[in-house]
Amino acid sequence: PGFFSSRDIVMYKIPDNIIYIGPGAFRDCWQLTKLIMPQKIMAIGHEAFQGCFSLEEVIYKGTKQEFSETVWGQSSGIKWPFEDITVVKCTDGELIQNDFDK
């Protein structure tokens, strides 16, 4: 299991010095509703947010292009990293899942 797996977290701001979200890091954090990610994130591990069914808002402190490169840079097989949320708010606007997975 990941570091935060199944913990009762409602909102979490990932510290600015973190560059990697490990596999399953937030798995089954079903109470998590808001996540703030720093611009320095370079990779998101497999199923990092699996089971985060209450997640309503993800804010990324970088641009849409930077977020796309963070996720796509890992593997051509990587898809949108969130199960039930379709928009990530970036500094230059919203990144929508439908545009991302094309």
LINHU-V663165 format. One record per helix or strand. SS is the DSSP state (h for helix, s for strand). FROM is the first residue (numbers start at 0). TO is the last residue. If there is no record, write none. Layout:
# LINHU-V663165
SS & FROM & TO
SS & FROM & TO
This chain:
# LINHU-V663165
s & 10 & 12
s & 19 & 20
s & 33 & 36
s & 42 & 43
s & 56 & 59
h & 63 & 71
s & 86 & 89
s & 92 & 95
h & 96 & 99
